[in-house]
């Protein structure tokens, strides 16, 4: 896996704060974004909270 495209996604947790800090690693090309200053954000399944939560780019 290419290290220059590797980003760390950290969970913000659910509405009660459960699952905050859970981490996913994925590849994402920041060079193709329209606004390079904006962080990548997506919704993924959080196994600690047992629901889909928002993950934000940390690295």
N, C-alpha and C positions, 0 to 999 in steps of 0.2 A: 504494500500500500504506500503510495506516494506521501511523504511526510509534509510536503509543501501545501497540499490541499487538505490535510487532516485538520478538522476542527473539533472542539469539545463543546457538547451541548449539555447544559445544566438545567435541571428541572426547577421551576419556581414553586412546585407543590400544588396541591388542590386548594379548595376554598378554606380548608381548615389548617393548611400548612403541612399536611401529611405528604411524605415523599420528597420533600425539598432537599435538593442537593444530589439527587440521583443523576448519573452521568451516562451519556451516549457519546461515542466517537463516530464520526462520519466524514466523508469527503465532500467538499463543497468548493466550487471555484468562485472566489470573491471578485475576480477580475471582470466577470461578466455582469456584475450588478449595475443597475442604473445609478444608485447612490452608494458609493463605496464606504461612506462613513456609517451607514446603517448596519446593525448587527442582524445576522440570520436568526429567524424565529420559526419554529414549527411545533405541531402537536404530535406527540408520540405516546405510546402506552407506558405508564409508569407501574412496574410490578409491585412497588411498595405501597402505593396508594390504590392499586387495583383499578385504575381508571386512566383515561387519556388526560394528559396535562400539557402545559406549554413548556417547551424547552427553548432556551435562549443561548446564543453563541457566547462562549466565555473566552476562548483563546484568540 
